[in-house]
Amino acid sequence: YKPTYNRIRRGERAFTSADMANHRIVQQGREEVKNKIGFDIALYIDTSGSMSNCIKDVFKAAYSVTDELKATFAKDKNVDASKINLKSFIFTTQMREIPYGKSASADGGTYSFEDLLGDIYKRESNAFLNIVITDGQFGGIKEQEVVDTIDKMEGLFIMVTNNAPGTFN
């Protein structure tokens, strides 16, 4: 429900100058929100060979977090839980969508950070939340390049990565 305000019609009751001075001629009510919002949460998981020792745990944790996010957002009175779409993608040297909740094995290489951001932008630039999980080391990437690409996206961008030296310059 959202609060509504309307003036009391003169015919409903008599009011005095004190009512006007105390703003009692405004009546507060409740109106049901008819068009609750929905949005996408997109999850991108690195399935390159270097992730093979932890990939099962990564999928389990990632889906747990996104399920919890959906439950938390659904508690908002203006959000329709059935309109929150959870999407999952995996990437190595290319990106592909997989059914949400499914996992994949890890093998192969990882493509460049520019290509990763470009694919995310092409696929889900309007997602409310984009979460990338990778152990990739993206040496040579300038912070401003990352910021410029992320600024084009409409939603939030979260990157979960290791703290190895050389991940970013």
C-alpha positions in Angstrom: 0.0 0.0 0.0 1.1 3.6 -0.6 -0.1 6.6 1.4 -2.7 8.8 -0.3 -3.9 12.3 0.6 -7.1 14.0 -0.5 -9.0 17.0 0.7 -12.2 16.4 2.7 -15.2 17.7 0.7 -17.1 20.4 2.5 -20.3 18.4 2.4 -18.8 15.6 4.4 -18.3 17.7 7.5 -18.1 21.2 8.7 -14.7 22.5 9.6 -13.5 25.6 11.3 -10.5 27.9 10.8 -8.7 25.9 13.5 -9.1 22.8 11.2 -7.5 24.7 8.4 -4.7 26.0 10.6 -3.9 22.5 11.9 -4.2 21.0 8.4 -7.0 18.7 9.5 -8.8 19.2 6.2 -6.5 16.8 4.6 -7.5 13.1 4.9 -4.9 10.3 4.8 -5.8 7.0 3.3 -4.2 3.9 1.7 -4.2 2.8 -1.9 -3.0 -0.6 -3.0 0.0 -0.6 -5.2 -1.3 -2.2 -8.4 1.8 -2.5 -10.5 4.5 -4.0 -8.4 8.0 -4.1 -9.9 10.1 -7.0 -11.0 13.6 -7.2 -12.2 16.5 -9.5 -13.3 19.4 -10.7 -11.2 22.1 -12.1 -13.5 24.9 -14.4 -12.2 28.1 -14.9 -14.2 30.4 -17.7 -13.1 33.9 -18.4 -14.5 34.2 -22.0 -15.4 37.8 -21.9 -16.6 40.3 -24.6 -15.7 41.7 -22.7 -12.8 38.3 -22.8 -11.1 38.1 -26.6 -11.2 39.2 -27.2 -7.6 36.3 -25.0 -6.2 33.6 -24.9 -8.9 31.1 -27.0 -7.0 31.4 -24.8 -3.9 31.2 -21.7 -6.1 27.9 -22.8 -7.7 26.4 -23.8 -4.4 27.4 -20.4 -2.7 26.4 -18.3 -5.7 22.9 -19.9 -6.0 22.4 -19.6 -2.2 23.3 -15.9 -2.3 21.0 -15.1 -5.3 18.1 -17.1 -3.7 18.6 -15.1 -0.5 18.7 -11.8 -2.4 15.4 -12.7 -4.2 13.8 -13.6 -0.8 15.0 -10.3 0.7 13.9 -8.1 -2.2 10.5 -9.9 -2.3 9.7 -8.7 1.2 9.5 -5.1 -0.1 5.9 -4.1 -0.5 6.5 -2.7 -4.0 8.1 -5.8 -5.4 6.3 -8.8 -6.9 8.4 -11.9 -6.1 7.1 -13.7 -9.2 8.6 -10.9 -11.4 12.1 -11.4 -10.0 14.0 -13.3 -12.7 17.2 -15.2 -11.7 19.5 -15.9 -14.6 22.8 -17.7 -14.7 25.6 -17.7 -17.2 29.0 -19.5 -17.4 32.0 -18.3 -19.3 35.4 -19.5 -20.4 36.5 -18.2 -23.8 32.8 -17.5 -24.5 29.6 -17.0 -22.5 26.5 -19.0 -22.5 23.3 -19.1 -20.4 22.5 -22.2 -18.3 19.3 -23.0 -16.5 19.2 -21.3 -13.1 20.2 -23.8 -10.4 22.3 -26.0 -12.7 26.1 -26.3 -12.4 28.8 -27.1 -14.9 32.3 -28.4 -14.8 35.4 -26.2 -15.1 37.9 -26.5 -18.0 39.4 -24.3 -20.6 40.7 -20.7 -20.7 39.2 -17.4 -19.8 38.7 -14.6 -22.3 39.7 -11.0 -21.8 38.1 -8.7 -19.3 36.9 -6.4 -22.1 35.1 -9.3 -23.8 33.6 -10.4 -20.5 32.2 -6.9 -19.8 31.1 -6.6 -23.5 29.1 -9.8 -23.3 27.5 -8.8 -20.0 26.5 -5.5 -21.5 25.0 -7.1 -24.6 23.1 -9.7 -22.7 21.9 -8.1 -19.5 22.8 -4.4 -19.4 19.4 -3.7 -17.9 19.5 -6.3 -15.1 19.1 -4.8 -11.7 22.0 -6.7 -10.4 25.0 -8.3 -12.3 27.2 -10.6 -10.2 30.5 -11.9 -11.7 32.4 -14.6 -9.9 35.9 -15.2 -11.3 39.5 -15.9 -10.3 40.8 -14.3 -13.5 43.8 -12.1 -13.4 43.1 -9.2 -15.6 46.5 -7.5 -15.7 46.7 -4.3 -17.8 43.1 -3.3 -17.3 42.8 0.3 -16.4 40.3 1.2 -13.7 38.7 3.9 -16.0 38.0 1.3 -18.7 36.1 -0.8 -16.2 34.2 2.2 -14.8 33.2 3.4 -18.3 31.8 0.0 -19.3 29.9 -0.4 -16.0 28.5 3.1 -16.2 26.7 2.0 -19.4 24.8 -0.7 -17.5 21.5 0.3 -15.8 21.9 -1.9 -12.8 24.4 -2.7 -10.1 27.6 -4.6 -10.9 29.4 -6.7 -8.3 32.6 -8.6 -9.0 33.7 -11.4 -6.7 37.4 -12.3 -7.3 40.5 -13.4 -5.5 42.9 -10.9 -4.2 45.9 -12.0 -6.3 48.3 -9.4 -7.4 47.7 -8.3 -10.9 43.9 -8.8 -11.0 43.6 -5.1 -11.9 46.1 -2.2 -12.3 
